[in-house]
Amino acid sequence: MGIKQYFFTELTQNAVEKPLREVWSELPAGGSQVLVVDGSNFIAGLLRHPQLGVGSPAVPRLQEFRAVLQLLLQGICEACPGVELHFIFDGASSDAVLKCKDAEHLMRQRQRIAESAVHAASFAQSGYCKRASVWSGGVLRRCLLDVLRSLGGTHKVFLAHGAGRDLDMGMLLHAAEHEAKLLLSDDSDFLAAFNGVVLSIRSLRFARGKLQSKAVSLVDRLRTLGLDTFEELLLAAFLGGSDFNSPIIKGAWQEIAKTARLIIRGAPWQAAALEAAQDKTEAQAFIDNFDIAVYNPSHEDDGTESWTCQGNAAYGLTRIHPPNGALDVVLRAFAQELPDQPDTFGSSPVKVARLLQAYSQGHLSARSLNLLRFRTWSESPCLADHVSGRLVATWKRCALERLAAFLARPQSESWDDDEDGHDASYLAVAVERLHDEVFGMCTQAAHEVAELERVARQTSSPVAGETAELKMRELLQRVSAVEAISTSERVGEMELPQWVWEGAVLPVPQESEDQRKARAESFFFLATGTELPARHLSLVKKCVSTGTLATQAEQSSLFLLAVVSIGGEQLVPEHVRQLQKSLGIDKQDFGVSLPAFVGQSQEQHAGAAIVLGELCWWLLSHLQDVYCLCGGQGLVFPAGVPLGGGPTVITQDGLVHKSKDGYRIRVSGPPDEEVPEEALRGAAKILCEVGTVRQIKDWFKLTDVGPVDAFALHGRVVVLRGLPYTLSVKALA
């Protein structure tokens, strides 16, 4: 049993819950006030948090995410007086160089395929599933930056970069550099590698009017395992197995800990690990990612941080909040891998220095930067992959073809072929494409698991629950047994019209209307694959031109235009109308007409909702990348896109269905706590905006409203009097 399985069950989950203020007060007095936060892990943990989670299988719930993020960070700051939050996010890197983690990566991919199949089936059956699809870290990080700016203080956000190394070590090095005593993460590696107190993200919850938590100190970990020193803990973690090495000892942790104490015998734990290992390469990989002593600080005066290993740059941290424009040494080295475009059609926006700065400012995604660096692109499994045709994956590949052709930027009108018959000027991109068959083989079993889980929830039947777990394990085994789930293939070639490059140039002062028009047309074509309709030219031109400030409604209209231009007949018109309403532009005559959706079944409508959600997540990042590559400065949506979840999918006998007698709304707080009257009154105000409300004891009856608006409230997290509450909806018989 490796550290991931053991530590979270025996240490984190079984740790004593106590107020976070108490945990903070128990830390040694004086010294550093830094709390290091595992940024990417924090964002993912918040989406699926049992109390604060706002994950959605369809359209993102960004407004709720921002609200619960604000609540949680305020709660942390109030519980930890004087705290300085340091968020460390994984930056651009290539997992391809981390061969030691290939097995872990493949296992997680297969697990996501099986789990997403069940979540998609559950959504189709009941119309509800609290599960996020593949989400955009850059989009949610921008939400975090907005919240931190509103909080004030001296909080910081960094991007970590590694020279062919796992990025968790960058976080450990930063924590040691700033003498941080507390680290916030659900990554169990830190329970072995960090010598301070590890705070679990999923354990944070509001209860009894306070922010509660579960934290595990180094003393706690050593006592639980029967160890005496931090070095013995590191050796035990190696012997038990990790992402970087196979288990040396397969057995109970008591046996592993006992062996660690016997073989270390006062020697350095690194030497003991190498001596015990059959594969010295695995042992060295573990040491490189768990031993901070092998790295030496080499910081610069510009505020960046970096560390070397054996004289070579190994890790770098670039600060993105508050920004200072400086790039760490590892990030600067990426310049050697990036191409400069020739200025054939004017001032090209694809210049190395500009790309690196845009990336560090959050204006270009790490995924697109890595596309330019490594000429590779890999598909990630998501809920939409389980919808017939894998539409979103197809749209992404088409967009990749356009970008590959655009980034090549031919220097002449001649197109010469290479020795393989491919266009020599074309940017050759290898796509790791997931096999359609692996998703198809999950369909029947996933529906069986989803149905058993539904029965278990409705009847509290332990037999149904146990059977569902058994069926889920069988599904995982089937997917794991597939020899290969993906194939590497070269992206298709495309010849773009020359006007695409002519419009995609850096802006100049007092730009002409013709150039603004050209940029809008280039942006829209690269983003959607279709030419910009004349009736929408003014809108797009205003949103992508420098020196003009588009309103929130105009920015939302641009986003919706991109959605319908790509989605077309694959989207349900009613779903699009719900999206338009959530964006606050439902009163506008948008001038977009969708062809009739051909699907009629409940499952087809649920699939279309999942496709719409995945399309929205992708476009939030894709439109920003295209805007940057076309010469845009800053954010294409500076105010963000106010997505509020949905759409509502009506089912025949699932949770979400029509009612002739109204809907019951319950307000839930922490378990075993009554909802105070003040919170109920706050909830009533929210419900009054939807329909007619009557309070009956501790619940509300909502009438004069249809199922779409009623069930849009289901699972919604609302902040009332400084505490989170969840709304649940049930159709009354």
NORLIN-V848576 format. One record per residue. RES is the residue in three letters. PSI is psi as a letter, one per 20 degrees, with the letter a starting at -180 (none if undefined). OMEGA is omega in whole degrees, 0 to 359 (999 if undefined). Layout:
RES_PSI_OMEGA, RES_PSI_OMEGA
This chain:
MET_p_182, GLY_r_184, ILE_h_182, LYS_g_182, GLN_g_187, TYR_g_189, PHE_g_184, PHE_h_179, THR_g_186, GLU_h_183, LEU_f_187, THR_g_184, GLN_h_182, ASN_j_178, ALA_q_180, VAL_p_177, GLU_p_178, LYS_q_178, PRO_q_179, LEU_h_178, ARG_h_179, GLU_g_177, VAL_g_180, TRP_g_182, SER_h_181, GLU_i_178, LEU_q_179, PRO_p_183, ALA_q_177, GLY_r_177, GLY_b_188, SER_q_175, GLN_j_184, VAL_p_170, LEU_o_181, VAL_p_182, VAL_p_174, ASP_n_193, GLY_g_182, SER_g_178, ASN_h_180, PHE_g_180, ILE_g_180, ALA_g_180, GLY_h_180, LEU_h_179, LEU_h_183, ARG_k_182, HIS_p_183, PRO_h_180, GLN_h_187, LEU_i_186, GLY_p_179, VAL_k_176, GLY_q_182, SER_p_177, PRO_i_183, ALA_c_185, VAL_p_180, PRO_q_178, ARG_m_187, LEU_h_180, GLN_g_177, GLU_g_180, PHE_g_180, ARG_h_182, ALA_g_181, VAL_h_176, LEU_g_178, GLN_g_181, LEU_g_184, LEU_g_181, LEU_h_174, GLN_g_179, GLY_g_179, ILE_g_181, CYS_h_179, GLU_h_181, ALA_h_183, CYS_m_183, PRO_p_178, GLY_j_184, VAL_q_174, GLU_o_183, LEU_p_175, HIS_o_178, PHE_p_178, ILE_o_179, PHE_q_173, ASP_p_179, GLY_a_181, ALA_p_179, SER_r_179, SER_o_177, ASP_i_182, ALA_h_182, VAL_i_181, LEU_m_182, LYS_h_182, CYS_i_181, LYS_j_181, ASP_g_183, ALA_g_179, GLU_g_180, HIS_g_180, LEU_h_179, MET_g_181, ARG_h_177, GLN_g_180, ARG_h_178, GLN_g_179, ARG_h_179, ILE_g_181, ALA_g_182, GLU_g_181, SER_h_176, ALA_g_180, VAL_g_180, HIS_g_178, ALA_g_179, ALA_h_179, SER_g_178, PHE_h_180, ALA_h_183, GLN_g_188, SER_i_183, GLY_j_181, TYR_q_176, CYS_p_182, LYS_m_184, ARG_p_177, ALA_q_172, SER_a_175, VAL_p_186, TRP_r_182, SER_o_179, GLY_h_180, GLY_h_179, VAL_g_181, LEU_h_176, ARG_h_177, ARG_h_174, CYS_g_180, LEU_g_180, LEU_h_178, ASP_g_181, VAL_g_180, LEU_h_177, ARG_h_180, SER_h_181, LEU_h_185, GLY_b_180, GLY_a_185, THR_k_181, HIS_q_184, LYS_q_176, VAL_p_183, PHE_q_167, LEU_p_180, ALA_p_179, HIS_p_181, GLY_q_177, ALA_n_180, GLY_k_182, ARG_q_178, ASP_p_190, LEU_i_177, ASP_h_181, MET_h_177, GLY_h_179, MET_g_178, LEU_g_180, LEU_g_178, HIS_g_179, ALA_g_179, ALA_g_180, GLU_h_183, HIS_j_176, GLU_k_180, ALA_p_180, LYS_i_186, LEU_p_180, LEU_p_184, LEU_o_180, SER_q_171, ASP_j_176, ASP_o_186, SER_i_176, ASP_h_182, PHE_h_176, LEU_i_175, ALA_h_191, ALA_h_184, PHE_p_185, ASN_j_176, GLY_b_181, VAL_p_178, VAL_p_182, LEU_p_182, SER_p_179, ILE_g_184, ARG_i_180, SER_i_179, LEU_p_178, ARG_q_177, PHE_p_179, ALA_q_181, ARG_k_176, GLY_j_182, LYS_r_174, LEU_o_182, GLN_r_183, SER_r_170, LYS_p_182, ALA_q_183, VAL_o_180, SER_r_176, LEU_h_179, VAL_g_178, ASP_g_183, ARG_g_180, LEU_g_181, ARG_g_181, THR_h_183, LEU_i_181, GLY_k_180, LEU_r_183, ASP_h_188, THR_r_176, PHE_h_180, GLU_h_177, GLU_h_178, LEU_g_179, LEU_g_179, LEU_g_178, ALA_h_178, ALA_h_178, PHE_g_182, LEU_h_181, GLY_i_179, GLY_q_182, SER_a_175, ASP_h_187, PHE_i_182, ASN_q_176, SER_q_179, PRO_p_173, ILE_h_179, ILE_p_176, LYS_o_182, GLY_a_180, ALA_q_182, TRP_h_177, GLN_h_179, GLU_g_180, ILE_g_181, ALA_g_179, LYS_g_179, THR_h_179, ALA_g_180, ARG_h_183, LEU_g_188, ILE_i_182, ILE_g_171, ARG_l_177, GLY_i_179, ALA_r_175, PRO_p_183, TRP_h_179, GLN_g_179, ALA_h_179, ALA_h_179, ALA_g_179, LEU_h_179, GLU_h_183, ALA_i_187, ALA_q_170, GLN_h_178, ASP_o_183, LYS_h_179, THR_g_177, GLU_g_180, ALA_g_180, GLN_h_178, ALA_g_177, PHE_g_180, ILE_g_181, ASP_h_185, ASN_j_178, PHE_i_184, ASP_o_182, ILE_i_185, ALA_i_182, VAL_i_182, TYR_q_180, ASN_p_180, PRO_q_178, SER_l_187, HIS_q_180, GLU_r_184, ASP_i_184, ASP_j_178, GLY_i_176, THR_q_178, GLU_q_178, SER_q_180, TRP_q_179, THR_q_174, CYS_o_183, GLN_k_176, GLY_i_181, ASN_q_178, ALA_p_184, ALA_g_182, TYR_q_175, GLY_q_177, LEU_p_176, THR_p_182, ARG_p_179, ILE_i_174, HIS_p_348, PRO_q_186, PRO_q_174, ASN_j_176, GLY_i_182, ALA_q_180, LEU_p_179, ASP_r_188, VAL_h_179, VAL_g_178, LEU_g_179, ARG_h_180, ALA_i_177, PHE_i_182, ALA_h_181, GLN_i_183, GLU_i_185, LEU_q_179, PRO_q_169, ASP_p_175, GLN_q_173, PRO_q_181, ASP_l_182, THR_h_185, PHE_k_180, GLY_b_183, SER_o_184, SER_p_177, PRO_i_183, VAL_m_177, LYS_q_188, VAL_g_184, ALA_g_181, ARG_g_181, LEU_g_180, LEU_g_178, GLN_g_180, ALA_g_178, TYR_g_183, SER_h_180, GLN_j_180, GLY_j_181, HIS_i_177, LEU_p_185, SER_q_176, ALA_h_180, ARG_g_179, SER_h_177, LEU_g_179, ASN_h_175, LEU_g_179, LEU_h_183, ARG_g_190, PHE_i_182, ARG_k_179, THR_q_179, TRP_p_180, SER_q_178, GLU_q_176, SER_p_181, PRO_q_179, CYS_r_182, LEU_h_183, ALA_i_177, ASP_i_182, HIS_j_173, VAL_p_185, SER_p_177, GLY_i_182, ARG_l_188, LEU_g_185, VAL_h_177, ALA_h_178, THR_g_179, TRP_h_180, LYS_g_180, ARG_h_177, CYS_g_178, ALA_h_179, LEU_h_177, GLU_g_179, ARG_g_181, LEU_h_179, ALA_g_178, ALA_h_181, PHE_g_183, LEU_i_176, ALA_h_180, ARG_n_182, PRO_q_182, GLN_i_178, SER_r_181, GLU_i_179, SER_q_181, TRP_n_183, ASP_q_179, ASP_q_174, ASP_a_185, GLU_i_178, ASP_j_180, GLY_j_179, HIS_q_178, ASP_p_185, ALA_h_181, SER_i_183, TYR_q_178, LEU_o_183, ALA_o_182, VAL_p_176, ALA_p_180, VAL_p_173, GLU_n_189, ARG_p_178, LEU_q_181, HIS_p_178, ASP_h_185, GLU_h_183, VAL_h_177, PHE_h_180, GLY_h_182, MET_i_182, CYS_i_194, THR_g_185, GLN_g_181, ALA_h_180, ALA_g_178, HIS_h_177, GLU_g_179, VAL_g_181, ALA_g_180, GLU_g_178, LEU_h_178, GLU_h_178, ARG_g_178, VAL_g_180, ALA_h_179, ARG_g_186, GLN_h_185, THR_i_185, SER_k_182, SER_o_178, PRO_h_180, VAL_g_179, ALA_h_179, GLY_g_179, GLU_h_179, THR_h_178, ALA_g_178, GLU_g_179, LEU_g_179, LYS_h_180, MET_g_178, ARG_h_178, GLU_g_179, LEU_g_178, LEU_h_179, GLN_h_179, ARG_g_180, VAL_h_180, SER_h_182, ALA_i_179, VAL_p_186, GLU_g_180, ALA_p_181, ILE_i_181, SER_r_178, THR_p_177, SER_p_179, GLU_q_181, ARG_p_180, VAL_q_181, GLY_q_181, GLU_q_181, MET_p_177, GLU_o_183, LEU_q_172, PRO_q_186, GLN_h_182, TRP_i_177, VAL_g_179, TRP_h_182, GLU_h_180, GLY_h_184, ALA_m_179, VAL_r_179, LEU_q_180, PRO_q_177, VAL_q_178, PRO_q_178, GLN_l_182, GLU_q_181, SER_q_178, GLU_h_179, ASP_g_180, GLN_h_176, ARG_g_179, LYS_g_181, ALA_g_179, ARG_g_179, ALA_g_181, GLU_g_178, SER_g_179, PHE_g_186, PHE_h_180, PHE_g_180, LEU_h_182, ALA_g_190, THR_h_184, GLY_j_179, THR_q_178, GLU_q_184, LEU_o_177, PRO_q_184, ALA_h_184, ARG_i_180, HIS_j_182, LEU_g_182, SER_g_180, LEU_g_184, VAL_g_180, LYS_g_180, LYS_h_183, CYS_h_186, VAL_j_180, SER_q_175, THR_q_178, GLY_i_175, THR_q_182, LEU_o_178, ALA_q_178, THR_r_177, GLN_g_180, ALA_h_180, GLU_h_177, GLN_g_178, SER_h_178, SER_h_176, LEU_g_180, PHE_g_180, LEU_h_178, LEU_g_178, ALA_h_180, VAL_g_185, VAL_h_179, SER_h_180, ILE_g_186, GLY_g_177, GLY_c_186, GLU_i_177, GLN_i_181, LEU_q_177, VAL_p_181, PRO_h_179, GLU_h_177, HIS_g_179, VAL_h_178, ARG_h_176, GLN_g_177, LEU_g_180, GLN_h_179, LYS_g_181, SER_h_178, LEU_i_179, GLY_k_181, ILE_k_182, ASP_i_180, LYS_i_183, GLN_q_172, ASP_n_189, PHE_i_176, GLY_k_179, VAL_p_178, SER_p_181, LEU_p_174, PRO_q_182, ALA_p_177, PHE_p_188, VAL_h_182, GLY_q_181, GLN_h_186, SER_r_177, GLN_g_181, GLU_h_179, GLN_h_178, HIS_h_177, ALA_g_178, GLY_h_178, ALA_h_178, ALA_g_178, ILE_g_178, VAL_g_179, LEU_g_180, GLY_g_179, GLU_h_177, LEU_g_179, CYS_g_179, TRP_g_183, TRP_g_184, LEU_h_178, LEU_h_179, SER_g_184, HIS_g_181, LEU_h_178, GLN_g_180, ASP_g_180, VAL_g_178, TYR_g_180, CYS_g_183, LEU_h_177, CYS_j_177, GLY_i_180, GLY_q_181, GLN_p_181, GLY_b_184, LEU_p_177, VAL_h_175, PHE_m_185, PRO_h_179, ALA_j_183, GLY_r_177, VAL_o_188, PRO_m_180, LEU_p_185, GLY_k_178, GLY_a_183, GLY_a_355, PRO_r_177, THR_p_179, VAL_o_182, ILE_p_179, THR_r_179, GLN_g_184, ASP_j_177, GLY_a_179, LEU_g_185, VAL_o_177, HIS_r_184, LYS_q_178, SER_q_177, LYS_i_185, ASP_k_177, GLY_a_187, TYR_p_177, ARG_p_180, ILE_p_175, ARG_q_177, VAL_o_184, SER_p_174, GLY_b_178, PRO_q_178, PRO_q_177, ASP_j_176, GLU_p_176, GLU_q_177, VAL_p_182, PRO_q_182, GLU_h_180, GLU_h_179, ALA_h_178, LEU_h_178, ARG_h_177, GLY_h_178, ALA_h_180, ALA_h_178, LYS_h_179, ILE_g_183, LEU_h_180, CYS_h_178, GLU_i_184, VAL_g_183, GLY_a_178, THR_p_188, VAL_p_173, ARG_p_180, GLN_p_178, ILE_o_185, LYS_d_184, ASP_j_177, TRP_r_183, PHE_q_171, LYS_p_183, LEU_p_180, THR_r_183, ASP_l_181, VAL_q_178, GLY_r_182, PRO_h_181, VAL_g_181, ASP_h_181, ALA_g_184, PHE_i_170, ALA_i_180, LEU_i_187, HIS_p_180, GLY_j_183, ARG_p_177, VAL_p_180, VAL_q_179, VAL_o_181, LEU_p_180, ARG_l_174, GLY_j_180, LEU_q_181, PRO_p_175, TYR_q_181, THR_p_178, LEU_p_174, SER_q_186, VAL_p_175, LYS_p_178, ALA_p_180, LEU_p_182, ALA_none_999
